[in-house]
C-alpha cells in the first residue's frame, strides 16, 4: 500500500508550504509594501522614524499605536532606565556559561530565567503584560553586554541606568560612555529592526501567546525562531562571509561561484520585499560612513560589489541583515552578537504583537496533510 492512495484530498483544498500568502491575523502594528519597498510602523514611515525618532519612542508607538507626548516619553524612559539591572542569579548564570556558548542561546535562557524573578510572570492581564514588556526590553541589553564581557574576561558592568537604551548598552558593552554619534547609530539600528509584520519569530510569539501562555514564554519562543540563519541569524552569517574574504580576492567571482553551486548569499532576498528592503537603504548609508571612519572602506566596497552582482545575476536585493553586519562590525561589535542586537530591538515588536493577540485571541492551529500509512498491524518488539 503506498501512502498517497488513501488521501482524501477534498479535505485539504490546498497546502501553502511556508504559509506563503496566507493572512492569518489582522494587525495595527506595521505595514509592508513589498513591491514599493515601504515599511510603516503604526502609521509612521520608517524613513521618517529612523532619522527623527528614538527607539524608546518607537517602543511606545508599537505598544500604544500612537506616539507619546513629552510626559509619556519621559516616564517610559524612566521605567526602562530603572529596570535594567539583572537578578543576581541570572547574572551568575551568565558568569557560569562558557566563552564558547552561543550568545542567542544564553540570551534566550536568561530571558526564560527572568520569569522566575518576575512576580507577574504568570499574569497575562494587559496591565501586567505591559509592565513585563518594559522589564524584558530593559534587561536584554544588560544580558548581552554581561555575556560579552564575561567571555572576554572583563568585569561585568552594572547599567548606568541613565540615557537611552542604546547609550547604556554601548556603555555596558565597551566600558565607556558612547559618543553622540555611536549612540545615534545604535539607536537607528534598533528603530529599523523593531517590527516587521508577520515574520517567523513574530508568528512564533503570537502562536505561544494564543495558547494563553505568558510573555516570557512567548519571547523565549520568538528568540528560538529569530536565531535561525534564514531569519535573524543572517546578519552574523553575512559578516562571517565577509570576514572569510581577502583583500586580493575577486569578490564578484566568489559570489558567482556560490550562486553556481546553488548556495544562498546571506543578507539577500526576502519573502515579502521584491525590491530593495527600505531598512537596507538607511543601513547602507550608515555602513558606508562608518566603514570609512574606521578605515575599513574595503568592507563597504565588497558589499557594494556583492549588491551589484546579486542584482545582475539573480535580480535579488539586499535585506536588513546585509548592511547591518558592516555597521556593527565597524562599531567594534563581534559578529556572533548581531542576532542578539536584532532581538534587543525586535522585543518591541514581539511584545506589541503579544498584546494585540491577547486582546483578540484565537488559538492558532493549522492542519496538516498526512502522508503516512494507516491501519498497520502492530507487532511486539521481538517480532519486528
Ligand atoms: N541567495 C541566492 N539565491 C537566493 C537568495 C539568496 N539569498 N534568496 C533567494 N534566492 C533564490 C532561491 O535560490 C530561489 O531561486 P530558484 O527559484 O532559482 O531556486 C528563489 O530566489 C526563491 O528563493 P526562496 O528561498 O524560495 O524564497 P523565500 O521566499 O522562501 O526566501 C528568504 C526568503 C529570506 C528565506 C531567502 O531569500 C533567503 O534564504 N535569504 C538568505 C537568508 C537571509 O538573508 N535571511 C534574512 C531575511 S530578512
Boltz pocket constraint, residues with backbone or C-beta under 6 A from the ligand:
constraints:
  - pocket:
      binder: B
      contacts: [[A, 229], [A, 230], [A, 231], [A, 232], [A, 234], [A, 262], [A, 263], [A, 264], [A, 265], [A, 266], [A, 267], [A, 268], [A, 269], [A, 270], [A, 271], [A, 272], [A, 314], [A, 316], [A, 319], [A, 320], [A, 321]]
      max_distance: 6.0
